[in-house]
Amino acid sequence: MSRVLLVTGASRGIGAATARLAAERGYSVCVNYLRNRDAAAGVVSGITSSGGRAVAVQADVAVEADVVRLFETCDRELGPLDALVNNAGILEARMRVDAMDAGRLQRVFATNVTGSFLCAREAVRRMSTTHGGKGGAIVNVSSGAAKMGSPGEFMDYAASKGAIDTFTIGLARELGEEGIRVNAVRPGFIHTDIHASGGEPNRIERVKSIVPMKRGGTVDEVAHAILWLLSDEASYTTGALIDVAGGK
């Protein structure tokens, strides 16, 4: 039986690249999506047409009932869970803090932080040896913004990813004796659609000059780091925050 991986926010960008690469490595993949059913179906189709196993499941990770349903569907369709990639995240328009309202903050933190906690909770209940599981791995997708703060642009997003860094370290220590490794990747300026959500689709071209490697990264480069952290090659790595950011 292949190992089972659930990837949140996997209809596009880093999540989709991770799902595809995981399938190439032999995982059965649960492709979570929020709205874009066609894109998620495309990811699943690409996997199954190459002989892999995958299923698309709609769920809003900010909604507890949706998260429970997501994991129960994964159990039923693919089997016992072996790994989770907490990738789902949102970014709103560029804005200074003095222009932000509570609604925006609640939306960003509900998806980026609460969603990651809820998904990790469900994964732990399935994988922890304390709960009768056989162990597993969790990779959280943070951001280089957690280090830089994103002043004048996306400070709420940066703060939510700072929370993910702390969550990663704490959960790794909490689960160290229960067979679950917990790590995070911190992508830098990566070519994905999320920049359009912030109102600047070509943002990478504007900022790449401040990156030591003088270019933006690709979703596949991030996916390879994620798959390494999930793999047995990283068997003694937990609580790590790996920057995939071109030296920034």
C-alpha positions in Angstrom: 0.0 0.0 0.0 1.2 3.5 -0.9 1.6 6.1 1.8 -1.3 8.6 2.1 -0.7 12.4 2.0 -3.2 15.2 2.4 -2.3 18.6 1.0 -4.4 21.6 1.8 -4.8 24.3 -0.8 -3.6 21.9 -3.5 -5.5 23.1 -6.6 -2.7 25.5 -7.6 0.7 26.8 -6.9 2.9 25.2 -4.3 0.2 22.8 -3.2 -0.5 21.5 -6.6 3.3 21.1 -7.3 3.6 19.2 -4.0 0.7 16.9 -4.8 2.1 16.1 -8.2 5.6 15.4 -6.9 4.3 13.3 -4.1 2.3 11.2 -6.5 5.5 10.6 -8.5 7.2 9.5 -5.3 4.4 6.9 -4.8 2.0 8.7 -2.4 -1.7 8.5 -2.7 -2.8 12.2 -2.5 -5.8 13.9 -1.1 -6.0 17.2 -3.0 -7.9 19.8 -0.9 -9.3 22.9 -2.5 -11.6 25.8 -1.5 -13.3 27.0 -4.7 -11.6 26.0 -7.9 -13.1 22.5 -8.5 -11.8 22.4 -12.1 -8.2 23.1 -11.1 -8.3 20.5 -8.4 -9.8 18.0 -10.8 -7.0 18.8 -13.2 -4.4 18.0 -10.6 -6.1 14.7 -9.8 -6.5 13.8 -13.5 -2.8 14.4 -14.1 -1.9 12.0 -11.2 -4.4 9.3 -12.1 -3.5 9.4 -15.8 0.1 8.6 -14.8 -1.0 5.6 -12.7 -1.3 7.3 -9.3 -4.1 7.5 -6.8 -5.7 10.9 -5.9 -8.9 12.4 -4.8 -10.1 16.0 -4.7 -12.0 17.2 -1.7 -13.6 20.6 -1.2 -13.2 22.1 2.2 -12.6 25.4 3.9 -9.8 24.9 6.4 -11.0 27.8 8.4 -14.3 25.9 9.2 -13.9 23.2 11.7 -16.7 21.0 10.4 -15.2 21.2 6.9 -11.8 20.1 8.3 -13.3 17.1 10.0 -15.2 16.1 6.8 -12.0 16.6 4.8 -10.0 14.1 6.9 -12.9 11.6 7.1 -13.2 11.7 3.3 -9.5 11.1 3.0 -9.7 8.1 5.4 -12.6 6.6 3.4 -11.2 7.2 -0.1 -7.5 6.6 0.4 -6.9 4.9 3.7 -4.9 5.7 6.9 -3.1 9.0 6.8 0.7 9.1 6.8 1.5 12.8 6.2 0.0 16.3 6.0 1.1 19.4 4.2 -0.5 22.5 5.7 -0.3 24.7 2.6 -3.6 26.5 2.4 -3.2 30.2 2.9 -4.6 33.6 1.8 -3.2 37.0 1.1 -5.2 40.2 0.8 -4.4 43.5 -0.9 -1.3 45.5 -0.1 -2.1 47.7 2.8 -0.6 49.4 5.8 -1.7 48.4 9.3 -3.4 51.7 9.9 -5.8 50.9 7.0 -6.7 47.3 8.1 -10.0 46.4 9.7 -10.8 43.5 12.0 -12.6 41.6 9.2 -9.5 41.3 7.1 -7.4 40.2 10.1 -10.0 37.5 11.1 -10.0 36.1 7.5 -6.3 35.9 7.2 -5.7 34.4 10.6 -8.7 32.0 10.3 -7.2 30.4 7.2 -3.5 30.7 7.8 -3.3 30.0 11.5 -6.6 28.4 12.7 -6.8 26.2 9.6 -3.3 24.9 10.2 -4.1 24.1 13.8 -7.3 22.3 13.0 -5.7 20.2 10.2 -2.8 19.3 12.4 -5.2 18.3 15.2 -6.9 15.9 12.8 -3.6 14.5 11.5 -2.3 14.0 15.0 -5.4 12.1 16.1 -4.7 9.7 13.2 -0.9 9.4 13.2 0.2 9.8 16.8 1.3 6.6 18.5 -0.5 7.9 21.6 -3.8 7.5 19.6 -2.8 4.1 18.2 -1.3 5.5 15.0 2.0 4.5 13.3 3.6 7.9 13.2 4.0 10.2 10.3 5.1 13.7 9.2 3.7 17.2 9.0 5.1 20.0 6.9 3.8 23.5 7.4 4.2 26.1 4.6 5.3 29.3 6.3 6.9 32.2 4.4 10.0 34.3 4.3 7.6 37.2 5.3 7.7 35.8 8.8 11.3 37.0 9.0 10.9 40.3 7.1 7.6 41.5 8.5 6.3 42.8 5.1 6.0 46.4 6.3 3.7 48.5 4.3 2.4 45.5 2.4 1.1 42.4 4.1 2.0 42.6 7.8 -1.0 40.5 8.7 0.1 37.8 6.4 3.6 38.0 7.8 2.4 37.8 11.3 0.2 34.8 10.5 3.3 33.0 9.1 5.3 34.0 12.2 2.6 32.1 14.2 3.2 29.1 11.9 6.9 29.1 12.7 6.2 29.1 16.4 3.5 26.4 15.9 5.9 24.2 14.0 8.6 24.4 16.8 6.0 23.8 19.5 4.2 20.9 17.8 7.5 19.2 16.9 8.5 19.2 20.6 5.0 18.1 21.7 5.0 15.1 19.3 8.7 14.2 19.5 8.0 10.9 21.3 4.8 10.1 19.4 6.3 9.2 16.0 5.4 12.4 14.2 8.0 14.8 12.8 6.9 18.4 12.3 8.8 20.9 10.1 8.2 23.9 8.0 9.4 25.4 4.7 9.6 29.2 4.4 9.3 30.1 0.7 10.7 33.4 -0.5 9.5 35.2 -3.6 8.0 32.3 -5.6 6.2 32.5 -8.9 2.6 31.7 -7.9 -0.9 33.2 -8.4 -1.0 34.4 -4.8 0.7 37.7 -5.8 -2.4 38.6 -7.9 -4.4 38.3 -4.7 -2.3 41.0 -3.2 -2.9 43.2 -6.2 0.5 42.8 -7.9 0.7 39.9 -10.3 4.2 40.8 -11.4 5.6 41.4 -7.9 8.5 39.0 -8.4 9.9 41.2 -11.2 9.9 44.2 -8.9 11.6 42.6 -5.9 13.9 40.0 -7.4 16.9 42.4 -7.3 17.0 42.2 -3.5 17.3 38.4 -3.7 21.0 37.2 -3.7 20.3 34.8 -6.5 18.5 37.6 -8.4 15.5 35.6 -9.4 12.2 34.3 -8.1 11.8 30.7 -7.1 9.6 28.0 -8.7 6.8 26.0 -7.0 8.7 22.8 -7.9 11.7 24.0 -6.0 9.6 24.4 -2.9 7.8 21.1 -3.5 11.2 19.3 -3.5 12.0 20.7 -0.1 8.6 19.6 1.2 9.0 16.1 -0.1 12.5 15.8 1.5 11.0 16.8 4.8 8.3 14.2 4.4 10.8 11.5 3.4 12.8 9.0 5.5 15.9 10.9 4.4 14.8 13.5 7.0 14.2 11.0 9.7 16.1 12.9 12.4 14.8 16.3 11.4 12.0 17.9 13.4 11.2 21.4 14.4 13.2 22.7 11.5 12.4 25.9 9.5 13.9 25.5 6.0 14.2 28.7 3.9 13.6 28.2 0.2 14.3 31.8 -0.7 17.3 32.2 -2.9 19.4 33.4 0.0 17.0 36.2 1.1 
